[in-house]
Amino acid sequence: MEYLQIALETLFGFSALFFMTKVLGKTQITQITAFDFISALVLGELVGNALYDKEVGILDVGFAILLWTILIFTTEVITQKFKGTRKILEGSPSLVIYKGKIDRGQLKKNKLDLNQLQHLLRSKDVFSIQEVQYAVLETDGTISVLKSSQYQNVTRNDMNLAPQPVPLPRTIISDGEVIWDNLKEAGFDEKWLNDQLRAQSINDPAEVMYAEHKEGEPDLFVIGL
């Protein structure tokens, strides 16, 4: 019975946390502020401790998660409606490099040393501080970089070329399984897919690791197993 109780509480905790992330939105996953980090730790402790505490039942876990969800949701509503609270609850971006010069004051304020700054810049494919005109340390700990003009990629506009439409590739097969919705949205049917596969000496979608179709192109791009 003890293992059954642990299993039930684990499944309940997993389901409740999953539901909570759906309610709060995707930004809670990708944009983790200091407040969100604390929330994640507290929720993890609530569920983790409940699994091995015989005096804590499913209702107790559910109440704690519900209460914490309400607190987080209320905080998000407050920051959306009252702009003045955002700096306190979410923090504010910091300009750590301004016009090519490192702002040591901002580094010190954000407890960031030069090695950490270089690490963040390398995550943006910047391996020399000389390439950076501006760098902003975001509230979630990532960095946004605007390179100096001589280091920026050349665009079609720079070369006075006419703009062209950018097609959206659709995944048609993933790990041997056909994604029928994507196939239909691309305007094709099963016969077209089978013809494309046979043209590449493939008899069954199960033999395909990945296949995609790009709008405007006649053929299917296929990677076999």
C-alpha positions as CSV (number, residue, x, y, z in Angstrom):
1,M,0.0,0.0,0.0
2,E,2.9,2.4,0.7
3,Y,4.2,2.0,-2.9
4,L,0.7,2.5,-4.2
5,Q,0.3,5.7,-2.2
6,I,3.6,7.0,-3.5
7,A,2.6,6.2,-7.1
8,L,-0.7,7.9,-6.7
9,E,0.8,11.0,-5.2
10,T,3.5,11.1,-7.9
11,L,1.0,10.9,-10.7
12,F,-1.2,13.5,-9.0
13,G,1.7,15.9,-8.5
14,F,2.9,15.4,-12.0
15,S,-0.6,16.0,-13.4
16,A,-1.1,19.1,-11.2
17,L,2.2,20.7,-12.1
18,F,1.6,20.0,-15.8
19,F,-1.9,21.6,-15.6
20,M,-0.4,24.5,-13.8
21,T,2.2,25.2,-16.5
22,K,-0.6,25.1,-19.1
23,V,-2.7,27.6,-17.1
24,L,0.2,30.0,-16.6
25,G,1.4,29.9,-20.2
26,K,4.6,29.0,-22.2
27,T,6.5,32.1,-21.1
28,Q,6.8,30.6,-17.6
29,I,8.9,27.9,-19.1
30,T,11.2,29.9,-21.3
31,Q,11.4,33.2,-19.4
32,I,12.5,32.2,-15.9
33,T,12.9,35.3,-13.7
34,A,14.2,35.2,-10.2
35,F,10.6,35.0,-8.9
36,D,9.8,32.1,-11.3
37,F,12.9,30.2,-10.1
38,I,11.9,30.5,-6.5
39,S,8.4,29.3,-7.5
40,A,9.8,26.2,-9.2
41,L,11.9,25.4,-6.1
42,V,9.0,25.7,-3.8
43,L,6.7,23.6,-6.0
44,G,9.3,21.0,-6.3
45,E,9.7,20.8,-2.5
46,L,6.0,20.7,-2.0
47,V,5.5,17.7,-4.3
48,G,8.8,16.0,-3.4
49,N,8.3,16.1,0.4
50,A,4.7,15.0,0.1
51,L,5.7,11.8,-1.7
52,Y,7.6,10.4,1.4
53,D,5.6,12.1,4.2
54,K,2.9,9.7,5.3
55,E,1.0,12.4,7.0
56,V,0.6,14.4,3.8
57,G,-2.1,13.2,1.5
58,I,-3.2,14.0,-2.1
59,L,-5.6,16.7,-0.9
60,D,-2.8,18.5,1.0
61,V,-0.6,18.4,-2.1
62,G,-3.4,19.6,-4.3
63,F,-4.3,22.5,-2.0
64,A,-0.6,23.6,-1.8
65,I,-0.2,23.5,-5.6
66,L,-3.6,25.3,-6.1
67,L,-2.7,28.0,-3.6
68,W,0.8,28.5,-5.2
69,T,-0.7,28.6,-8.7
70,I,-3.2,31.3,-7.6
71,L,-0.3,33.3,-6.1
72,I,1.8,33.1,-9.3
73,F,-1.2,33.8,-11.5
74,T,-2.2,36.8,-9.4
75,T,1.4,38.1,-9.6
76,E,1.3,37.8,-13.4
77,V,-2.0,39.7,-13.6
78,I,-0.5,42.5,-11.4
79,T,2.6,42.9,-13.5
80,Q,0.4,43.0,-16.7
81,K,-2.0,45.7,-15.3
82,F,0.4,47.8,-13.2
83,K,3.6,48.5,-15.0
84,G,5.3,49.9,-11.9
85,T,5.4,46.5,-10.3
86,R,7.3,44.8,-13.1
87,K,10.7,46.1,-12.0
88,I,10.1,44.8,-8.5
89,L,8.6,41.4,-9.4
90,E,10.3,40.6,-12.7
91,G,13.4,42.8,-12.7
92,S,14.5,45.0,-15.6
93,P,17.0,44.5,-18.5
94,S,20.5,45.9,-18.0
95,L,22.7,47.4,-20.7
96,V,26.0,45.7,-19.9
97,I,27.8,46.9,-23.2
98,Y,27.0,50.4,-24.5
99,K,28.5,51.7,-27.7
100,G,31.2,49.0,-27.6
101,K,32.3,49.6,-24.0
102,I,31.6,47.4,-21.1
103,D,29.7,49.0,-18.3
104,R,31.5,47.7,-15.2
105,G,28.8,49.2,-12.9
106,Q,26.1,47.1,-14.5
107,L,28.2,44.0,-14.3
108,K,28.8,44.6,-10.6
109,K,25.1,45.4,-10.0
110,N,24.1,42.1,-11.7
111,K,26.8,40.0,-10.0
112,L,28.3,39.2,-13.4
113,D,32.0,38.8,-14.0
114,L,33.9,39.1,-17.3
115,N,34.1,35.3,-17.8
116,Q,30.4,34.9,-17.4
117,L,29.8,37.8,-19.9
118,Q,32.0,36.1,-22.5
119,H,30.2,32.8,-21.9
120,L,26.8,34.6,-22.6
121,L,28.2,36.3,-25.7
122,R,29.5,33.0,-27.1
123,S,26.0,31.5,-26.7
124,K,25.1,34.2,-29.3
125,D,28.0,33.2,-31.6
126,V,30.0,36.2,-30.6
127,F,33.6,35.3,-29.7
128,S,35.1,38.8,-29.5
129,I,33.8,41.7,-27.4
130,Q,35.1,44.0,-30.2
131,E,32.1,42.8,-32.4
132,V,29.5,44.1,-29.9
133,Q,27.9,47.5,-30.1
134,Y,25.2,46.9,-27.5
135,A,24.5,44.0,-25.2
136,V,21.5,43.7,-22.9
137,L,21.3,41.3,-20.0
138,E,17.6,40.2,-19.9
139,T,15.6,39.5,-16.8
140,D,15.8,35.7,-17.4
141,G,19.6,35.7,-17.4
142,T,20.1,35.5,-21.2
143,I,21.8,38.2,-23.2
144,S,20.6,40.0,-26.4
145,V,23.4,41.3,-28.7
146,L,23.5,44.0,-31.4
147,K,26.7,43.7,-33.3
148,S,28.7,46.6,-34.8
149,S,27.7,47.3,-38.4
150,Q,31.0,45.8,-39.8
151,Y,30.2,42.5,-38.1
152,Q,26.5,42.2,-39.0
153,N,25.3,39.7,-41.6
154,V,24.6,41.2,-45.0
155,T,20.8,41.2,-45.9
156,R,19.0,41.3,-49.2
157,N,18.1,44.9,-48.4
158,D,21.7,45.8,-48.1
159,M,22.4,44.4,-51.6
160,N,19.3,46.2,-53.0
161,L,17.7,42.8,-53.9
162,A,14.0,42.3,-54.1
163,P,12.5,40.5,-51.1
164,Q,11.4,36.9,-51.6
165,P,8.8,34.9,-49.8
166,V,10.1,32.6,-47.0
167,P,8.5,29.1,-47.2
168,L,7.7,27.3,-44.0
169,P,9.0,23.7,-43.9
170,R,6.5,21.1,-42.6
171,T,7.5,17.9,-41.0
172,I,5.8,15.1,-42.8
173,I,7.4,12.0,-41.2
174,S,9.1,11.9,-37.8
175,D,10.7,8.7,-36.5
176,G,8.8,6.5,-39.0
177,E,5.3,8.1,-38.3
178,V,3.4,10.1,-40.8
179,I,2.1,13.4,-39.5
180,W,-1.1,13.4,-41.4
181,D,-2.2,16.9,-40.4
182,N,0.9,18.5,-41.8
183,L,0.6,16.4,-45.0
184,K,-3.0,17.7,-45.5
185,E,-2.0,21.3,-44.7
186,A,0.8,21.0,-47.4
187,G,-2.0,20.1,-49.9
188,F,-1.0,16.5,-50.5
189,D,-2.4,13.1,-49.8
190,E,-1.1,9.6,-49.0
191,K,-0.7,8.7,-52.7
192,W,1.6,11.7,-53.3
193,L,3.6,10.7,-50.2
194,N,4.0,7.1,-51.3
195,D,5.1,8.2,-54.8
196,Q,7.7,10.5,-53.2
197,L,9.0,7.7,-51.1
198,R,9.2,5.1,-53.9
199,A,11.1,7.6,-56.0
200,Q,13.8,7.5,-53.3
201,S,13.7,3.7,-53.1
202,I,11.7,3.7,-49.8
203,N,8.7,1.4,-49.6
204,D,7.4,2.2,-46.1
205,P,7.3,5.4,-44.0
206,A,8.6,3.3,-41.1
207,E,11.9,3.3,-43.0
208,V,12.2,7.1,-42.7
209,M,13.7,8.9,-39.7
210,Y,12.7,12.4,-40.9
211,A,11.0,13.9,-43.9
212,E,9.9,17.5,-44.6
213,H,8.3,19.4,-47.4
214,K,9.0,23.0,-48.2
215,E,6.4,25.1,-49.9
216,G,7.2,25.7,-53.5
217,E,9.5,22.7,-53.9
218,P,8.2,19.6,-55.8
219,D,10.1,16.9,-53.9
220,L,10.1,15.6,-50.4
221,F,13.3,15.9,-48.4
222,V,13.9,12.5,-46.7
223,I,16.4,11.1,-44.2
224,G,16.3,7.3,-44.0
225,L,16.9,5.2,-40.9
